[in-house]
Amino acid sequence: MNYYVGLISDVVNYVEDNIQSPLALDDLAHEFNVSAFHFNRIFRTVTGLSLKQYILGRKLTQAMQKLLGEGQAVIDVAAGLF
């Protein structure tokens, strides 16, 4: 199980570094040399979330920080989410 925790830790770091880029399950699975089915199962087991849920949550958290902390306009933040 430690291997999987390390793998998902690397995936999370990769997602954080590339959050503004399009991130898809198949692309990440290929990047980390795991089948998409296995990748999805491992990610959900370790994090409790699907990859899609995790990425969306991170994007929404960043949007909230921009709205509250930086005072950006809602339309500007929304345009930058996806």
mmCIF file of the N, C-alpha and C atoms, coordinates in Angstrom:
data_MODEL
# 
_entry.id   MODEL 
# 
loop_
_atom_site.group_PDB 
_atom_site.id 
_atom_site.type_symbol 
_atom_site.label_atom_id 
_atom_site.label_alt_id 
_atom_site.label_comp_id 
_atom_site.label_asym_id 
_atom_site.label_entity_id 
_atom_site.label_seq_id 
_atom_site.pdbx_PDB_ins_code 
_atom_site.Cartn_x 
_atom_site.Cartn_y 
_atom_site.Cartn_z 
_atom_site.occupancy 
_atom_site.B_iso_or_equiv 
_atom_site.pdbx_formal_charge 
_atom_site.auth_seq_id 
_atom_site.auth_comp_id 
_atom_site.auth_asym_id 
_atom_site.auth_atom_id 
_atom_site.pdbx_PDB_model_num 
ATOM 1   N N  . MET A 1 1  ? 0.820   -1.202 0.000   1.00 0.00 ? 1  MET A N  1 
ATOM 2   C CA . MET A 1 1  ? 0.000   0.000  0.000   1.00 0.00 ? 1  MET A CA 1 
ATOM 3   C C  . MET A 1 1  ? 0.862   1.264  0.000   1.00 0.00 ? 1  MET A C  1 
ATOM 4   N N  . ASN A 1 2  ? 2.049   1.207  0.604   1.00 0.00 ? 2  ASN A N  1 
ATOM 5   C CA . ASN A 1 2  ? 2.911   2.381  0.643   1.00 0.00 ? 2  ASN A CA 1 
ATOM 6   C C  . ASN A 1 2  ? 3.292   2.859  -0.749  1.00 0.00 ? 2  ASN A C  1 
ATOM 7   N N  . TYR A 1 3  ? 3.476   1.904  -1.684  1.00 0.00 ? 3  TYR A N  1 
ATOM 8   C CA . TYR A 1 3  ? 3.781   2.287  -3.054  1.00 0.00 ? 3  TYR A CA 1 
ATOM 9   C C  . TYR A 1 3  ? 2.653   3.136  -3.625  1.00 0.00 ? 3  TYR A C  1 
ATOM 10  N N  . TYR A 1 4  ? 1.414   2.738  -3.371  1.00 0.00 ? 4  TYR A N  1 
ATOM 11  C CA . TYR A 1 4  ? 0.265   3.460  -3.903  1.00 0.00 ? 4  TYR A CA 1 
ATOM 12  C C  . TYR A 1 4  ? 0.119   4.836  -3.275  1.00 0.00 ? 4  TYR A C  1 
ATOM 13  N N  . VAL A 1 5  ? 0.390   4.940  -1.998  1.00 0.00 ? 5  VAL A N  1 
ATOM 14  C CA . VAL A 1 5  ? 0.334   6.243  -1.333  1.00 0.00 ? 5  VAL A CA 1 
ATOM 15  C C  . VAL A 1 5  ? 1.390   7.167  -1.928  1.00 0.00 ? 5  VAL A C  1 
ATOM 16  N N  . GLY A 1 6  ? 2.583   6.652  -2.162  1.00 0.00 ? 6  GLY A N  1 
ATOM 17  C CA . GLY A 1 6  ? 3.631   7.443  -2.790  1.00 0.00 ? 6  GLY A CA 1 
ATOM 18  C C  . GLY A 1 6  ? 3.272   7.857  -4.203  1.00 0.00 ? 6  GLY A C  1 
ATOM 19  N N  . LEU A 1 7  ? 2.675   6.926  -4.950  1.00 0.00 ? 7  LEU A N  1 
ATOM 20  C CA . LEU A 1 7  ? 2.250   7.225  -6.311  1.00 0.00 ? 7  LEU A CA 1 
ATOM 21  C C  . LEU A 1 7  ? 1.212   8.343  -6.322  1.00 0.00 ? 7  LEU A C  1 
ATOM 22  N N  . ILE A 1 8  ? 0.216   8.243  -5.468  1.00 0.00 ? 8  ILE A N  1 
ATOM 23  C CA . ILE A 1 8  ? -0.837  9.263  -5.427  1.00 0.00 ? 8  ILE A CA 1 
ATOM 24  C C  . ILE A 1 8  ? -0.284  10.587 -4.911  1.00 0.00 ? 8  ILE A C  1 
ATOM 25  N N  . SER A 1 9  ? 0.683   10.540 -4.023  1.00 0.00 ? 9  SER A N  1 
ATOM 26  C CA . SER A 1 9  ? 1.333   11.767 -3.580  1.00 0.00 ? 9  SER A CA 1 
ATOM 27  C C  . SER A 1 9  ? 2.017   12.453 -4.758  1.00 0.00 ? 9  SER A C  1 
ATOM 28  N N  . ASP A 1 10 ? 2.687   11.674 -5.593  1.00 0.00 ? 10 ASP A N  1 
ATOM 29  C CA . ASP A 1 10 ? 3.309   12.230 -6.797  1.00 0.00 ? 10 ASP A CA 1 
ATOM 30  C C  . ASP A 1 10 ? 2.260   12.791 -7.755  1.00 0.00 ? 10 ASP A C  1 
ATOM 31  N N  . VAL A 1 11 ? 1.137   12.095 -7.879  1.00 0.00 ? 11 VAL A N  1 
ATOM 32  C CA . VAL A 1 11 ? 0.047   12.550 -8.751  1.00 0.00 ? 11 VAL A CA 1 
ATOM 33  C C  . VAL A 1 11 ? -0.510  13.877 -8.234  1.00 0.00 ? 11 VAL A C  1 
ATOM 34  N N  . VAL A 1 12 ? -0.740  13.967 -6.941  1.00 0.00 ? 12 VAL A N  1 
ATOM 35  C CA . VAL A 1 12 ? -1.277  15.203 -6.351  1.00 0.00 ? 12 VAL A CA 1 
ATOM 36  C C  . VAL A 1 12 ? -0.309  16.362 -6.596  1.00 0.00 ? 12 VAL A C  1 
ATOM 37  N N  . ASN A 1 13 ? 0.979   16.121 -6.424  1.00 0.00 ? 13 ASN A N  1 
ATOM 38  C CA . ASN A 1 13 ? 1.972   17.163 -6.693  1.00 0.00 ? 13 ASN A CA 1 
ATOM 39  C C  . ASN A 1 13 ? 1.937   17.574 -8.161  1.00 0.00 ? 13 ASN A C  1 
ATOM 40  N N  . TYR A 1 14 ? 1.802   16.600 -9.048  1.00 0.00 ? 14 TYR A N  1 
ATOM 41  C CA . TYR A 1 14 ? 1.719   16.891 -10.479 1.00 0.00 ? 14 TYR A CA 1 
ATOM 42  C C  . TYR A 1 14 ? 0.475   17.726 -10.785 1.00 0.00 ? 14 TYR A C  1 
ATOM 43  N N  . VAL A 1 15 ? -0.645  17.349 -10.194 1.00 0.00 ? 15 VAL A N  1 
ATOM 44  C CA . VAL A 1 15 ? -1.893  18.092 -10.404 1.00 0.00 ? 15 VAL A CA 1 
ATOM 45  C C  . VAL A 1 15 ? -1.735  19.523 -9.901  1.00 0.00 ? 15 VAL A C  1 
ATOM 46  N N  . GLU A 1 16 ? -1.154  19.691 -8.732  1.00 0.00 ? 16 GLU A N  1 
ATOM 47  C CA . GLU A 1 16 ? -0.962  21.029 -8.177  1.00 0.00 ? 16 GLU A CA 1 
ATOM 48  C C  . GLU A 1 16 ? -0.082  21.892 -9.083  1.00 0.00 ? 16 GLU A C  1 
ATOM 49  N N  . ASP A 1 17 ? 0.952   21.291 -9.640  1.00 0.00 ? 17 ASP A N  1 
ATOM 50  C CA . ASP A 1 17 ? 1.862   22.036 -10.520 1.00 0.00 ? 17 ASP A CA 1 
ATOM 51  C C  . ASP A 1 17 ? 1.237   22.356 -11.876 1.00 0.00 ? 17 ASP A C  1 
ATOM 52  N N  . ASN A 1 18 ? 0.221   21.589 -12.261 1.00 0.00 ? 18 ASN A N  1 
ATOM 53  C CA . ASN A 1 18 ? -0.370  21.731 -13.602 1.00 0.00 ? 18 ASN A CA 1 
ATOM 54  C C  . ASN A 1 18 ? -1.872  21.999 -13.544 1.00 0.00 ? 18 ASN A C  1 
ATOM 55  N N  . ILE A 1 19 ? -2.338  22.590 -12.475 1.00 0.00 ? 19 ILE A N  1 
ATOM 56  C CA . ILE A 1 19 ? -3.779  22.760 -12.260 1.00 0.00 ? 19 ILE A CA 1 
ATOM 57  C C  . ILE A 1 19 ? -4.432  23.620 -13.345 1.00 0.00 ? 19 ILE A C  1 
ATOM 58  N N  . GLN A 1 20 ? -3.689  24.512 -13.957 1.00 0.00 ? 20 GLN A N  1 
ATOM 59  C CA . GLN A 1 20 ? -4.267  25.370 -14.993 1.00 0.00 ? 20 GLN A CA 1 
ATOM 60  C C  . GLN A 1 20 ? -4.290  24.702 -16.360 1.00 0.00 ? 20 GLN A C  1 
ATOM 61  N N  . SER A 1 21 ? -3.665  23.554 -16.475 1.00 0.00 ? 21 SER A N  1 
ATOM 62  C CA . SER A 1 21 ? -3.660  22.793 -17.730 1.00 0.00 ? 21 SER A CA 1 
ATOM 63  C C  . SER A 1 21 ? -4.819  21.800 -17.720 1.00 0.00 ? 21 SER A C  1 
ATOM 64  N N  . PRO A 1 22 ? -5.243  21.371 -18.897 1.00 0.00 ? 22 PRO A N  1 
ATOM 65  C CA . PRO A 1 22 ? -6.264  20.319 -18.934 1.00 0.00 ? 22 PRO A CA 1 
ATOM 66  C C  . PRO A 1 22 ? -5.693  19.025 -18.335 1.00 0.00 ? 22 PRO A C  1 
ATOM 67  N N  . LEU A 1 23 ? -6.387  18.453 -17.382 1.00 0.00 ? 23 LEU A N  1 
ATOM 68  C CA . LEU A 1 23 ? -5.944  17.227 -16.724 1.00 0.00 ? 23 LEU A CA 1 
ATOM 69  C C  . LEU A 1 23 ? -7.029  16.173 -16.899 1.00 0.00 ? 23 LEU A C  1 
ATOM 70  N N  . ALA A 1 24 ? -6.685  15.085 -17.563 1.00 0.00 ? 24 ALA A N  1 
ATOM 71  C CA . ALA A 1 24 ? -7.646  14.013 -17.802 1.00 0.00 ? 24 ALA A CA 1 
ATOM 72  C C  . ALA A 1 24 ? -7.120  12.717 -17.199 1.00 0.00 ? 24 ALA A C  1 
ATOM 73  N N  . LEU A 1 25 ? -8.036  11.868 -16.790 1.00 0.00 ? 25 LEU A N  1 
ATOM 74  C CA . LEU A 1 25 ? -7.682  10.590 -16.184 1.00 0.00 ? 25 LEU A CA 1 
ATOM 75  C C  . LEU A 1 25 ? -6.749  9.791  -17.077 1.00 0.00 ? 25 LEU A C  1 
ATOM 76  N N  . ASP A 1 26 ? -7.092  9.649  -18.340 1.00 0.00 ? 26 ASP A N  1 
ATOM 77  C CA . ASP A 1 26 ? -6.264  8.858  -19.255 1.00 0.00 ? 26 ASP A CA 1 
ATOM 78  C C  . ASP A 1 26 ? -4.858  9.431  -19.388 1.00 0.00 ? 26 ASP A C  1 
ATOM 79  N N  . ASP A 1 27 ? -4.741  10.744 -19.457 1.00 0.00 ? 27 ASP A N  1 
ATOM 80  C CA . ASP A 1 27 ? -3.433  11.381 -19.591 1.00 0.00 ? 27 ASP A CA 1 
ATOM 81  C C  . ASP A 1 27 ? -2.573  11.176 -18.343 1.00 0.00 ? 27 ASP A C  1 
ATOM 82  N N  . LEU A 1 28 ? -3.178  11.327 -17.172 1.00 0.00 ? 28 LEU A N  1 
ATOM 83  C CA . LEU A 1 28 ? -2.426  11.136 -15.933 1.00 0.00 ? 28 LEU A CA 1 
ATOM 84  C C  . LEU A 1 28 ? -2.040  9.674  -15.741 1.00 0.00 ? 28 LEU A C  1 
ATOM 85  N N  . ALA A 1 29 ? -2.944  8.770  -16.072 1.00 0.00 ? 29 ALA A N  1 
ATOM 86  C CA . ALA A 1 29 ? -2.627  7.348  -15.968 1.00 0.00 ? 29 ALA A CA 1 
ATOM 87  C C  . ALA A 1 29 ? -1.445  7.007  -16.872 1.00 0.00 ? 29 ALA A C  1 
ATOM 88  N N  . HIS A 1 30 ? -1.448  7.543  -18.071 1.00 0.00 ? 30 HIS A N  1 
ATOM 89  C CA . HIS A 1 30 ? -0.337  7.314  -18.990 1.00 0.00 ? 30 HIS A CA 1 
ATOM 90  C C  . HIS A 1 30 ? 0.953   7.930  -18.455 1.00 0.00 ? 30 HIS A C  1 
ATOM 91  N N  . GLU A 1 31 ? 0.857   9.118  -17.920 1.00 0.00 ? 31 GLU A N  1 
ATOM 92  C CA . GLU A 1 31 ? 2.022   9.816  -17.360 1.00 0.00 ? 31 GLU A CA 1 
ATOM 93  C C  . GLU A 1 31 ? 2.678   8.998  -16.243 1.00 0.00 ? 31 GLU A C  1 
ATOM 94  N N  . PHE A 1 32 ? 1.859   8.300  -15.454 1.00 0.00 ? 32 PHE A N  1 
ATOM 95  C CA . PHE A 1 32 ? 2.373   7.539  -14.313 1.00 0.00 ? 32 PHE A CA 1 
ATOM 96  C C  . PHE A 1 32 ? 2.414   6.030  -14.579 1.00 0.00 ? 32 PHE A C  1 
ATOM 97  N N  . ASN A 1 33 ? 2.275   5.657  -15.845 1.00 0.00 ? 33 ASN A N  1 
ATOM 98  C CA . ASN A 1 33 ? 2.417   4.266  -16.281 1.00 0.00 ? 33 ASN A CA 1 
ATOM 99  C C  . ASN A 1 33 ? 1.492   3.282  -15.556 1.00 0.00 ? 33 ASN A C  1 
ATOM 100 N N  . VAL A 1 34 ? 0.235   3.661  -15.446 1.00 0.00 ? 34 VAL A N  1 
ATOM 101 C CA . VAL A 1 34 ? -0.778  2.816  -14.816 1.00 0.00 ? 34 VAL A CA 1 
ATOM 102 C C  . VAL A 1 34 ? -1.995  2.835  -15.726 1.00 0.00 ? 34 VAL A C  1 
ATOM 103 N N  . SER A 1 35 ? -2.724  1.726  -15.780 1.00 0.00 ? 35 SER A N  1 
ATOM 104 C CA . SER A 1 35 ? -3.949  1.733  -16.577 1.00 0.00 ? 35 SER A CA 1 
ATOM 105 C C  . SER A 1 35 ? -4.949  2.711  -15.966 1.00 0.00 ? 35 SER A C  1 
ATOM 106 N N  . ALA A 1 36 ? -5.795  3.270  -16.793 1.00 0.00 ? 36 ALA A N  1 
ATOM 107 C CA . ALA A 1 36 ? -6.777  4.255  -16.320 1.00 0.00 ? 36 ALA A CA 1 
ATOM 108 C C  . ALA A 1 36 ? -7.693  3.655  -15.259 1.00 0.00 ? 36 ALA A C  1 
ATOM 109 N N  . PHE A 1 37 ? -8.124  2.411  -15.486 1.00 0.00 ? 37 PHE A N  1 
ATOM 110 C CA . PHE A 1 37 ? -9.003  1.745  -14.507 1.00 0.00 ? 37 PHE A CA 1 
ATOM 111 C C  . PHE A 1 37 ? -8.295  1.610  -13.161 1.00 0.00 ? 37 PHE A C  1 
ATOM 112 N N  . HIS A 1 38 ? -7.071  1.117  -13.174 1.00 0.00 ? 38 HIS A N  1 
ATOM 113 C CA . HIS A 1 38 ? -6.310  0.913  -11.946 1.00 0.00 ? 38 HIS A CA 1 
ATOM 114 C C  . HIS A 1 38 ? -5.984  2.255  -11.282 1.00 0.00 ? 38 HIS A C  1 
ATOM 115 N N  . PHE A 1 39 ? -5.604  3.232  -12.088 1.00 0.00 ? 39 PHE A N  1 
ATOM 116 C CA . PHE A 1 39 ? -5.294  4.566  -11.575 1.00 0.00 ? 39 PHE A CA 1 
ATOM 117 C C  . PHE A 1 39 ? -6.500  5.140  -10.830 1.00 0.00 ? 39 PHE A C  1 
ATOM 118 N N  . ASN A 1 40 ? -7.657  5.070  -11.451 1.00 0.00 ? 40 ASN A N  1 
ATOM 119 C CA . ASN A 1 40 ? -8.877  5.601  -10.841 1.00 0.00 ? 40 ASN A CA 1 
ATOM 120 C C  . ASN A 1 40 ? -9.185  4.901  -9.521  1.00 0.00 ? 40 ASN A C  1 
ATOM 121 N N  . ARG A 1 41 ? -9.027  3.594  -9.512  1.00 0.00 ? 41 ARG A N  1 
ATOM 122 C CA . ARG A 1 41 ? -9.307  2.815  -8.303  1.00 0.00 ? 41 ARG A CA 1 
ATOM 123 C C  . ARG A 1 41 ? -8.328  3.171  -7.191  1.00 0.00 ? 41 ARG A C  1 
ATOM 124 N N  . ILE A 1 42 ? -7.039  3.274  -7.521  1.00 0.00 ? 42 ILE A N  1 
ATOM 125 C CA . ILE A 1 42 ? -6.028  3.629  -6.525  1.00 0.00 ? 42 ILE A CA 1 
ATOM 126 C C  . ILE A 1 42 ? -6.276  5.035  -5.988  1.00 0.00 ? 42 ILE A C  1 
ATOM 127 N N  . PHE A 1 43 ? -6.521  5.980  -6.882  1.00 0.00 ? 43 PHE A N  1 
ATOM 128 C CA . PHE A 1 43 ? -6.719  7.372  -6.466  1.00 0.00 ? 43 PHE A CA 1 
ATOM 129 C C  . PHE A 1 43 ? -7.905  7.477  -5.511  1.00 0.00 ? 43 PHE A C  1 
ATOM 130 N N  . ARG A 1 44 ? -9.006  6.826  -5.838  1.00 0.00 ? 44 ARG A N  1 
ATOM 131 C CA . ARG A 1 44 ? -10.193 6.872  -4.987  1.00 0.00 ? 44 ARG A CA 1 
ATOM 132 C C  . ARG A 1 44 ? -9.936  6.198  -3.637  1.00 0.00 ? 44 ARG A C  1 
ATOM 133 N N  . THR A 1 45 ? -9.205  5.096  -3.644  1.00 0.00 ? 45 THR A N  1 
ATOM 134 C CA . THR A 1 45 ? -8.916  4.387  -2.395  1.00 0.00 ? 45 THR A CA 1 
ATOM 135 C C  . THR A 1 45 ? -8.050  5.229  -1.465  1.00 0.00 ? 45 THR A C  1 
ATOM 136 N N  . VAL A 1 46 ? -7.042  5.872  -2.011  1.00 0.00 ? 46 VAL A N  1 
ATOM 137 C CA . VAL A 1 46 ? -6.106  6.640  -1.187  1.00 0.00 ? 46 VAL A CA 1 
ATOM 138 C C  . VAL A 1 46 ? -6.704  7.974  -0.741  1.00 0.00 ? 46 VAL A C  1 
ATOM 139 N N  . THR A 1 47 ? -7.399  8.676  -1.644  1.00 0.00 ? 47 THR A N  1 
ATOM 140 C CA . THR A 1 47 ? -7.878  10.028 -1.321  1.00 0.00 ? 47 THR A CA 1 
ATOM 141 C C  . THR A 1 47 ? -9.332  10.078 -0.866  1.00 0.00 ? 47 THR A C  1 
ATOM 142 N N  . GLY A 1 48 ? -10.103 9.073  -1.238  1.00 0.00 ? 48 GLY A N  1 
ATOM 143 C CA . GLY A 1 48 ? -11.531 9.104  -0.931  1.00 0.00 ? 48 GLY A CA 1 
ATOM 144 C C  . GLY A 1 48 ? -12.331 9.890  -1.956  1.00 0.00 ? 48 GLY A C  1 
ATOM 145 N N  . LEU A 1 49 ? -11.662 10.374 -2.994  1.00 0.00 ? 49 LEU A N  1 
ATOM 146 C CA . LEU A 1 49 ? -12.306 11.160 -4.046  1.00 0.00 ? 49 LEU A CA 1 
ATOM 147 C C  . LEU A 1 49 ? -11.899 10.611 -5.405  1.00 0.00 ? 49 LEU A C  1 
ATOM 148 N N  . SER A 1 50 ? -12.740 10.847 -6.389  1.00 0.00 ? 50 SER A N  1 
ATOM 149 C CA . SER A 1 50 ? -12.312 10.547 -7.757  1.00 0.00 ? 50 SER A CA 1 
ATOM 150 C C  . SER A 1 50 ? -11.347 11.645 -8.187  1.00 0.00 ? 50 SER A C  1 
ATOM 151 N N  . LEU A 1 51 ? -10.577 11.379 -9.230  1.00 0.00 ? 51 LEU A N  1 
ATOM 152 C CA . LEU A 1 51 ? -9.652  12.386 -9.743  1.00 0.00 ? 51 LEU A CA 1 
ATOM 153 C C  . LEU A 1 51 ? -10.410 13.642 -10.148 1.00 0.00 ? 51 LEU A C  1 
ATOM 154 N N  . LYS A 1 52 ? -11.532 13.465 -10.811 1.00 0.00 ? 52 LYS A N  1 
ATOM 155 C CA . LYS A 1 52 ? -12.339 14.604 -11.257 1.00 0.00 ? 52 LYS A CA 1 
ATOM 156 C C  . LYS A 1 52 ? -12.813 15.448 -10.070 1.00 0.00 ? 52 LYS A C  1 
ATOM 157 N N  . GLN A 1 53 ? -13.269 14.788 -8.999  1.00 0.00 ? 53 GLN A N  1 
ATOM 158 C CA . GLN A 1 53 ? -13.708 15.509 -7.808  1.00 0.00 ? 53 GLN A CA 1 
ATOM 159 C C  . GLN A 1 53 ? -12.556 16.281 -7.180  1.00 0.00 ? 53 GLN A C  1 
ATOM 160 N N  . TYR A 1 54 ? -11.380 15.653 -7.134  1.00 0.00 ? 54 TYR A N  1 
ATOM 161 C CA . TYR A 1 54 ? -10.219 16.306 -6.542  1.00 0.00 ? 54 TYR A CA 1 
ATOM 162 C C  . TYR A 1 54 ? -9.839  17.561 -7.331  1.00 0.00 ? 54 TYR A C  1 
ATOM 163 N N  . ILE A 1 55 ? -9.748  17.421 -8.646  1.00 0.00 ? 55 ILE A N  1 
ATOM 164 C CA . ILE A 1 55 ? -9.350  18.557 -9.488  1.00 0.00 ? 55 ILE A CA 1 
ATOM 165 C C  . ILE A 1 55 ? -10.371 19.680 -9.384  1.00 0.00 ? 55 ILE A C  1 
ATOM 166 N N  . LEU A 1 56 ? -11.644 19.348 -9.442  1.00 0.00 ? 56 LEU A N  1 
ATOM 167 C CA . LEU A 1 56 ? -12.681 20.372 -9.332  1.00 0.00 ? 56 LEU A CA 1 
ATOM 168 C C  . LEU A 1 56 ? -12.611 21.071 -7.975  1.00 0.00 ? 56 LEU A C  1 
ATOM 169 N N  . GLY A 1 57 ? -12.408 20.307 -6.917  1.00 0.00 ? 57 GLY A N  1 
ATOM 170 C CA . GLY A 1 57 ? -12.288 20.893 -5.583  1.00 0.00 ? 57 GLY A CA 1 
ATOM 171 C C  . GLY A 1 57 ? -11.116 21.857 -5.483  1.00 0.00 ? 57 GLY A C  1 
ATOM 172 N N  . ARG A 1 58 ? -9.992  21.487 -6.069  1.00 0.00 ? 58 ARG A N  1 
ATOM 173 C CA . ARG A 1 58 ? -8.821  22.369 -6.044  1.00 0.00 ? 58 ARG A CA 1 
ATOM 174 C C  . ARG A 1 58 ? -9.077  23.645 -6.843  1.00 0.00 ? 58 ARG A C  1 
ATOM 175 N N  . LYS A 1 59 ? -9.715  23.503 -8.000  1.00 0.00 ? 59 LYS A N  1 
ATOM 176 C CA . LYS A 1 59 ? -10.013 24.689 -8.811  1.00 0.00 ? 59 LYS A CA 1 
ATOM 177 C C  . LYS A 1 59 ? -10.992 25.611 -8.088  1.00 0.00 ? 59 LYS A C  1 
ATOM 178 N N  . LEU A 1 60 ? -11.973 25.041 -7.430  1.00 0.00 ? 60 LEU A N  1 
ATOM 179 C CA . LEU A 1 60 ? -12.936 25.866 -6.692  1.00 0.00 ? 60 LEU A CA 1 
ATOM 180 C C  . LEU A 1 60 ? -12.282 26.548 -5.495  1.00 0.00 ? 60 LEU A C  1 
ATOM 181 N N  . THR A 1 61 ? -11.373 25.854 -4.830  1.00 0.00 ? 61 THR A N  1 
ATOM 182 C CA . THR A 1 61 ? -10.645 26.461 -3.715  1.00 0.00 ? 61 THR A CA 1 
ATOM 183 C C  . THR A 1 61 ? -9.800  27.627 -4.195  1.00 0.00 ? 61 THR A C  1 
ATOM 184 N N  . GLN A 1 62 ? -9.124  27.449 -5.326  1.00 0.00 ? 62 GLN A N  1 
ATOM 185 C CA . GLN A 1 62 ? -8.342  28.551 -5.885  1.00 0.00 ? 62 GLN A CA 1 
ATOM 186 C C  . GLN A 1 62 ? -9.225  29.724 -6.271  1.00 0.00 ? 62 GLN A C  1 
ATOM 187 N N  . ALA A 1 63 ? -10.381 29.429 -6.833  1.00 0.00 ? 63 ALA A N  1 
ATOM 188 C CA . ALA A 1 63 ? -11.307 30.490 -7.218  1.00 0.00 ? 63 ALA A CA 1 
ATOM 189 C C  . ALA A 1 63 ? -11.770 31.264 -5.987  1.00 0.00 ? 63 ALA A C  1 
ATOM 190 N N  . MET A 1 64 ? -12.079 30.548 -4.914  1.00 0.00 ? 64 MET A N  1 
ATOM 191 C CA . MET A 1 64 ? -12.509 31.200 -3.682  1.00 0.00 ? 64 MET A CA 1 
ATOM 192 C C  . MET A 1 64 ? -11.405 32.101 -3.142  1.00 0.00 ? 64 MET A C  1 
ATOM 193 N N  . GLN A 1 65 ? -10.171 31.622 -3.183  1.00 0.00 ? 65 GLN A N  1 
ATOM 194 C CA . GLN A 1 65 ? -9.046  32.420 -2.695  1.00 0.00 ? 65 GLN A CA 1 
ATOM 195 C C  . GLN A 1 65 ? -8.875  33.685 -3.535  1.00 0.00 ? 65 GLN A C  1 
ATOM 196 N N  . LYS A 1 66 ? -9.075  33.571 -4.823  1.00 0.00 ? 66 LYS A N  1 
ATOM 197 C CA . LYS A 1 66 ? -8.961  34.745 -5.693  1.00 0.00 ? 66 LYS A CA 1 
ATOM 198 C C  . LYS A 1 66 ? -10.078 35.740 -5.421  1.00 0.00 ? 66 LYS A C  1 
ATOM 199 N N  . LEU A 1 67 ? -11.263 35.238 -5.174  1.00 0.00 ? 67 LEU A N  1 
ATOM 200 C CA . LEU A 1 67 ? -12.395 36.124 -4.901  1.00 0.00 ? 67 LEU A CA 1 
ATOM 201 C C  . LEU A 1 67 ? -12.240 36.835 -3.559  1.00 0.00 ? 67 LEU A C  1 
ATOM 202 N N  . LEU A 1 68 ? -11.837 36.087 -2.548  1.00 0.00 ? 68 LEU A N  1 
ATOM 203 C CA . LEU A 1 68 ? -11.755 36.649 -1.205  1.00 0.00 ? 68 LEU A CA 1 
ATOM 204 C C  . LEU A 1 68 ? -10.447 37.404 -0.962  1.00 0.00 ? 68 LEU A C  1 
ATOM 205 N N  . GLY A 1 69 ? -9.351  36.795 -1.355  1.00 0.00 ? 69 GLY A N  1 
ATOM 206 C CA . GLY A 1 69 ? -8.049  37.368 -1.028  1.00 0.00 ? 69 GLY A CA 1 
ATOM 207 C C  . GLY A 1 69 ? -7.564  38.417 -1.997  1.00 0.00 ? 69 GLY A C  1 
ATOM 208 N N  . GLU A 1 70 ? -7.762  38.179 -3.258  1.00 0.00 ? 70 GLU A N  1 
ATOM 209 C CA . GLU A 1 70 ? -7.231  39.083 -4.263  1.00 0.00 ? 70 GLU A CA 1 
ATOM 210 C C  . GLU A 1 70 ? -8.270  40.073 -4.762  1.00 0.00 ? 70 GLU A C  1 
ATOM 211 N N  . GLY A 1 71 ? -9.527  39.833 -4.442  1.00 0.00 ? 71 GLY A N  1 
ATOM 212 C CA . GLY A 1 71 ? -10.583 40.755 -4.836  1.00 0.00 ? 71 GLY A CA 1 
ATOM 213 C C  . GLY A 1 71 ? -10.846 40.803 -6.326  1.00 0.00 ? 71 GLY A C  1 
ATOM 214 N N  . GLN A 1 72 ? -10.555 39.721 -7.029  1.00 0.00 ? 72 GLN A N  1 
ATOM 215 C CA . GLN A 1 72 ? -10.810 39.687 -8.465  1.00 0.00 ? 72 GLN A CA 1 
ATOM 216 C C  . GLN A 1 72 ? -12.311 39.632 -8.732  1.00 0.00 ? 72 GLN A C  1 
ATOM 217 N N  . ALA A 1 73 ? -12.700 40.098 -9.902  1.00 0.00 ? 73 ALA A N  1 
ATOM 218 C CA . ALA A 1 73 ? -14.101 40.066 -10.298 1.00 0.00 ? 73 ALA A CA 1 
ATOM 219 C C  . ALA A 1 73 ? -14.533 38.626 -10.557 1.00 0.00 ? 73 ALA A C  1 
ATOM 220 N N  . VAL A 1 74 ? -15.775 38.333 -10.264 1.00 0.00 ? 74 VAL A N  1 
ATOM 221 C CA . VAL A 1 74 ? -16.321 36.987 -10.422 1.00 0.00 ? 74 VAL A CA 1 
ATOM 222 C C  . VAL A 1 74 ? -16.162 36.498 -11.850 1.00 0.00 ? 74 VAL A C  1 
ATOM 223 N N  . ILE A 1 75 ? -16.438 37.340 -12.821 1.00 0.00 ? 75 ILE A N  1 
ATOM 224 C CA . ILE A 1 75 ? -16.346 36.944 -14.223 1.00 0.00 ? 75 ILE A CA 1 
ATOM 225 C C  . ILE A 1 75 ? -14.908 36.576 -14.600 1.00 0.00 ? 75 ILE A C  1 
ATOM 226 N N  . ASP A 1 76 ? -13.932 37.300 -14.056 1.00 0.00 ? 76 ASP A N  1 
ATOM 227 C CA . ASP A 1 76 ? -12.530 36.999 -14.343 1.00 0.00 ? 76 ASP A CA 1 
ATOM 228 C C  . ASP A 1 76 ? -12.111 35.662 -13.730 1.00 0.00 ? 76 ASP A C  1 
ATOM 229 N N  . VAL A 1 77 ? -12.555 35.413 -12.525 1.00 0.00 ? 77 VAL A N  1 
ATOM 230 C CA . VAL A 1 77 ? -12.239 34.149 -11.864 1.00 0.00 ? 77 VAL A CA 1 
ATOM 231 C C  . VAL A 1 77 ? -12.904 32.992 -12.581 1.00 0.00 ? 77 VAL A C  1 
ATOM 232 N N  . ALA A 1 78 ? -14.171 33.160 -12.930 1.00 0.00 ? 78 ALA A N  1 
ATOM 233 C CA . ALA A 1 78 ? -14.899 32.100 -13.632 1.00 0.00 ? 78 ALA A CA 1 
ATOM 234 C C  . ALA A 1 78 ? -14.278 31.772 -14.985 1.00 0.00 ? 78 ALA A C  1 
ATOM 235 N N  . ALA A 1 79 ? -13.821 32.770 -15.684 1.00 0.00 ? 79 ALA A N  1 
ATOM 236 C CA . ALA A 1 79 ? -13.198 32.556 -16.987 1.00 0.00 ? 79 ALA A CA 1 
ATOM 237 C C  . ALA A 1 79 ? -11.888 31.801 -16.860 1.00 0.00 ? 79 ALA A C  1 
ATOM 238 N N  . GLY A 1 80 ? -11.208 31.953 -15.748 1.00 0.00 ? 80 GLY A N  1 
ATOM 239 C CA . GLY A 1 80 ? -9.933  31.298 -15.551 1.00 0.00 ? 80 GLY A CA 1 
ATOM 240 C C  . GLY A 1 80 ? -10.013 29.896 -14.972 1.00 0.00 ? 80 GLY A C  1 
ATOM 241 N N  . LEU A 1 81 ? -11.207 29.454 -14.582 1.00 0.00 ? 81 LEU A N  1 
ATOM 242 C CA . LEU A 1 81 ? -11.343 28.136 -13.959 1.00 0.00 ? 81 LEU A CA 1 
ATOM 243 C C  . LEU A 1 81 ? -11.070 27.003 -14.938 1.00 0.00 ? 81 LEU A C  1 
ATOM 244 N N  . PHE A 1 82 ? -11.588 27.121 -16.130 1.00 0.00 ? 82 PHE A N  1 
ATOM 245 C CA . PHE A 1 82 ? -11.495 25.997 -17.060 1.00 0.00 ? 82 PHE A CA 1 
ATOM 246 C C  . PHE A 1 82 ? -10.857 26.487 -18.284 1.00 0.00 ? 82 PHE A C  1 
# 
